[in-house]
Amino acid sequence: MPKLSMMEAIREAILQEMQADPRVILMGEDIGVFGGAFHVTHGLLEQFGPKRVWDTPISEAGFVGMAVGAALTGLRPIVELQYADFIFCAMDQIVNEAAKIRLMSGGQASVPMVIRAPQGATGRGAQHSQSVEAWFMHTPGLKVVVPSSPYDAKGLLLSAIRDNNPVLFLEHKLLYGSASPGGGKALSDPSLRPIGREVPEEPYAIPLGKADLKRPGRHVTVVATMVMVHRALAVAEELANEGTEVEVIDPRTLVPLDLEAILTSVRKTHRAVVVSEDVSRAGVGAELAALISHDGFDYLDAPVERVCAENTPIPFAPPAQERAIPGTADIRQAIRRVLSGD
């Protein structure tokens, strides 16, 4: 099986679904001639033509709204946003329209669309570095997917395109550029490492709502998302040399959430740490910690720890960004706190 970067795995998933289903179309700024801001859609305009690959005006509200209408009339649009930060320009179209139409129509209408968006802090400052997943976990009617590896990205995207509900598919920019990862200027972080398997050439679907056990352990459960999966695994490897076995769970989808997989781990380890890049206030960490504390209370020997970004806009200066975003040292300290009971 070939080793693909996440960018290549996502492109392959789109290509295979477009070949298999003529209803699948692409929409977004510069996705055709330019191949997308991160070149994920490179070559698809030449292969499928302008009737199925649409370069749109610079208006997220306009082209996301157009995608909702296209989905309602039988197409299956994949919408690319240049940066996840720009999604807020289309909040009404996503939150008030796409997410609610199925319920408001009594199931007579559905909106089978995927919104792809790169997110995460990569030195681009406050308006190009946010993590947006918690905004949309809060929105009933949307599904939220957060892959951490090329293998997961391809299989989850195929499931997302085939789903009859709107799906937000978030891609961390640090994970785009290598085969699992391992190279490239953006991947200088030594904690980024290969996860899981190589990517099969044939189409395969990973069910939405099915978590993945990235590393087994017995002393503490770490639930991590996206790039934080890699940092959690780096810490787990380090602590294994000290005799501490860290179990790392990757939810892969936040809506639907595989809470049972997380609780199964907590029943074994009796301790939990939640790690995400979004801010701590009302974020992914807060929601997962609340669920674990409520549903797994009888199994916990210590309070659930959260490791999240500071409640601040993402700074542009590299030292300030490093301070604001969780790193391996923050994860290590949280694990040691929960193990000591402090």
Secondary structure, DSSP 8 states (H G I E B T S, - for coil): -----HHHHHHHHHHHHHHH-TTEEEEETT-SSS--TTSTTTTHHHHH-TTTEEE--S-HHHHHHHHHHHHHTT-EEEEE-SSGGGGGGGHIIIIIIITTHHHHTTTS-----EEEEEES-SSS-TTS----HHHHHTSTT-EEE---SHHHHHHHHHHHHH-SS-EEEEEEGGGSSSSSS--SGGG--TT----S----SS-----TT--EEEE--SSEEEEE-THHHHHHHHHHHHHHTTT--EEEEE-SEEES--HHHHHHHHHHHS-EEEEEEEESTTSHHHHHHHHHHHHTGGG-SS--EEEEE-SS---SSHHHHHHHS--HHHHHHHHHHHHHT-
